[in-house]
Amino acid sequence: MSYDSALPETKPNDNEENAESNSALTNHIEVIQESLLGTGELLESEISDSSQQEQASVVSEDDKEKEKSSQEVKDDNELDVSEIKLNPNIQVKITTEEGRLLLILPTESQIPSTEANWYEIWQQMRLRLLAGDRFWQANSIVHLHAGDRLLDGRQMQEISEALTEAQLQLKSVATSRRQTAITAVTAGYSVEQISKEKSLFTPINPPKPLEDALYLELTIRSGIEIRHPGTVIIFGDVNPGGTVIADGDILIWGRLRGIAHAGAGGNQRCLIMALQMEPTQLRIADSVARAPEKSPSQLYPEVASITPQGIRIAKAVDFARPKI
Amino acid sequence: MTRIIVITSGKGGVGKTTTSANLGMALAKMGRQVALIDADFGLRNLDLLLGLENRIVYTAVEVLSRECRLEQALVKDKRQPNLVLLPAAQNRTKESVTPDQMKLLVNALAQKYQYVVIDSPAGIENGFKNAIAPAKEALIVTTPEISAVRDADRVVGLLEAAGVKKMHLIINRLKPAMVRANDMMSVQDVQELLAVPLIGVIPDDEKVIVSTNKGEPLVLSDTVSLASMAFDNIARRLEGETVDFLDLDTPNDNIFSRLRKLLWTKII
């Protein structure tokens, strides 16, 4: 049977190999069982190059950075690049902790402070604010966790404007940078000084428990990338060119037409679920699969998981959890 | 309250400038005071489409550097007194203007005009950021091609992030015959992907090229074409009227079927 025709039926091989549970395998995807690590290394070296270039601007921007020996800074960055690969948690986060609404910015070791990066961070923040408004009520108070990020008056104001637009109020700023603290005080926010060590990137070598699920109510459009060290739930579509990368499962209450990467931390038991599964590419842990050339004529909720044959898609109603 | 509308697309060559010129003209025809801003610094075209190229003395850059007053730089349209154009500088690049300066210009124009229409450059770099900075609403222009729709999708995301929430979609250069033959994305296909309310569909029309070359916006020509009707309808919908979408499926048939009918009747 050709790959293209294999949409609603099952490939006979599959039937034989795990016949006991495989009534669920109705859809079938061509699998490129190539390890992500190969391409990952290539990317990494590119990234480390560019980060060294940016290095110059970081150093010149901030006097304090000069005190560090350049060697040390360089080492830091090289280390970070590899850690960024492992830990997808480098995006702006909005979470509640002990009843407090926190806006957490990436630290400078995760995303160096350049004007272009600030624009990126600002955009991420706006998107998160747009997408999660059912988690807070109007006029809630927000605590900004800036970590070691250097914020100037304009950036502080942009944050405050974005929050005001989402009907949130910036109240306090937690920072380990003296200059950021001064900016915050000048702008009239209460400041909490945190020690530098706390904000530093802690190595994640021992596996950490996943973070709380990220719930987003928005369309992931081309060019938007959502990364989260936990499960991601999206109420909306993922359009072609959009990417969702999660350490846990990915649930899409809408159409999945972009790229979804579940279990990015390496967990092979993670699942990708969508009401309409027409992905550009599916990835679970280090497996990659692309959709068949011909899109299925009928679309129903489906679940993708790793089977001994690679990533397979099953009808959601037939999907039996114990199988994996 | 002045409507500040940016016309943008992401991809180049889909008809942003043509749409800006015709829409501006259609709104002006309806008696609105319209200011068109060419935000495509370094690659300006809007003046050509309006046939105003030889009237430009000052540009936005001179206004910003205070070499002239804003009123001096505005080019009044030769046919339509309600329309003015603020031309872009051709000898500069997109970096010569900042988003804040664009806001300044637009706010000054908003005092006097009911519509400020900003023609955005292609791409999503500085020029795009400049164009969307002052905008309150956006018209996304796309053609029914996968690349244009993909770029439009990206732009919608960027506009959302930038806080421009009121967006409408214009599908340009639709070829009904190709859609019928299943060779082109249909309006529904595009709409389903972008999830942005549709405000107009403009059929592919060779007259557009002629009008562009002559510097005479299509909506001003005496012969009525489907494309000019579509632009007029978009202007009316912007004004809040409910106008039925043109039935693009029949016209092609109509010419033939009418002809056939005509012949048929004569024969009998």
Interface residues (C-beta under 8 A of the other chain):
Chain A: Q123 R126 L127 L130 E165 L218 T219 R221 S222 G223 I224 D237 N239 P240 G241 R257
Chain B: R150 D151 D153 R154 V156 G157 L158 E160 A161 A162 G163 L193 A195
